[in-house]
Amino acid sequence: MKSKPYEKIILISLDTLRADCIPSNPNKLYKNKYQLDIEIEDSILNQISKSGFFFNNAVSVAPYTSASHAAYFTGKWPKNNGLYDQFNSKLRNDVKTIFKLLNENGYETIFKTDFPFILGKYLNLIKGVDKYFIEDDNAALSSIKKNKKQLVFFHFGQIHYPYGFHNLKYGGEDYVKKLNQLEKKYKIKTNEISLEDMAIESFRSDKDIEMLFRYKKIISHLYKNRRDSELFNLYIEGINYFNKKKLNGFLSKLIDLLNKENYLIVIFADHGEAWNDSAYGHHNSLDEDVLRVPIIFYSKDIKPKTYGNRIRTIDLAPTIADILGIKADYDGKSLKDIIYSDIVEEDREAFSAIWVNESNAVIKQIKSLLKKDKISFNKSKSIKYGASVYKNNFRYVEYYKKFANRSEELINHNSEALYKNGELVRKKDSKVLKGLKARISTLNNINTQSNISPEEIKSYLRLQGYKV
């Protein structure tokens, strides 16, 4: 059992990493779903997963970055922390993050993000943070000081598409070559492909935005032609590139820096990636391949183990608080006894949900601004798109008919599906179904009025270079 509190707690978020895309995970959901030309290579991340306590069956609350991280940071379901969609809600002021909690208990807090628009100050996610860095790993690493209690968060966006590259700063000439190669291979003329996904997550130059949209057009072309295996191979290639070019060196440097410290490293992901009838990457998908993410606890006093029973991303914050002996109120439950006392629990109940912006409000505002050089800011609502709940050996998924088959997404969602032990149930148990539906209704009961003010939307647009 852990007795001495850690002086250094390092949280590392690997955006878009599936749990089964760490080679040591024996449960490969992607097997037999894709024709693979390459394998996921060994890496320092994989070695850490074998040396630490690897939860390979953690369920994320959402398939997008903002709501998923909010659950990690607060230990609360989206309905209780206020951040439940991509960019139409923000963390409630009265909800305490793990940064705020540890800051109040003598820890300096450091936060580095690669996606500042959806993971940073604009959605109220850095309450209690002392130092805030955008796309600057070295500055955040340099802030780690000996003999000082610190909580440090690193977010890496390179696994997200453009797979492995993130932008020109990180991808450089390799990114340029890969983009040209893919356009030539698939005979793509980007001016002939329309693009609905115009979202950007970070500050980007005009050249970076152009390249990102070219990459997205390649993805759109491949998916429309249902070349799912080629898309998944690109994803794996990106993971290998990121590990080799970035993460291996970073983790080596970090562990060397912490060598004489009493430290805990926790590595996790917000969501995964999949290409199939019900998943366009991770966009608005409740596919299990998208929602199942890794959580790894690594320190000198943690024994190696891979733990396959189901946990939730809301369990991270209560675990850290419990390890440090700090009392706090959470929806999640501590994993400390599982990690340090080798206790095995039953699968925990898990819940995930998708909320979409009404009529893509932010995109419409941007288009209006570009056309008229002025904009009318009206509060918009987010609308339920779908939800999923795990209970014992059952999983129930529902997509709401209003959005179940939006033509622009090319996705064939089942409007309702019940699974038992991972298999689709044809003859449904009405009592089980009724209970699972009721649970979704309770966990997804959200006041949908936007809590982002007009001034905050204006600020968001200004940061993207628009004149408001």
FENJOHU-V708189 format. One line per field, one symbol per residue. psi: psi as a letter, one per 30 degrees, with the letter a starting at -180 (. if undefined). Layout:
# FENJOHU-V708189
psi = ???
This chain:
# FENJOHU-V708189
psi = kkekkkfkjjkjkjkgjleggjefjfijffkgfljkfllkllleeeeeeffajjjghkklflgleeeeeeeeffglleffffjfaehgllkkfgkklfeeeeefggkkkkjkkfifefibffggfgkgkekkkjhieeeeeffjklhkkkjkkkkkgfflkjjfedaeeeebfeeeeeeeeeeeeghkjffgklkfjgklflkkleeeeeeeeeeeeeeeeeefghieeeeeeeeeeeeeeeeefdeeeeeeeeeeegegljlkkkkllelakljafgkicgjhkgkefefjlkkkkklfgkkkkkjflkalfffeefeeeeefgkklklelkkgeeeefghkkllkkklkllkklkjhheeeeeeeeeeefglkjjkkllkkkellkkkjbglkkkkkkefgehkeffgkikkfkkkkkhfkkkejkjeeeeeeeeeeeeefgikjgkkgkleeeeeeeeefggkj.
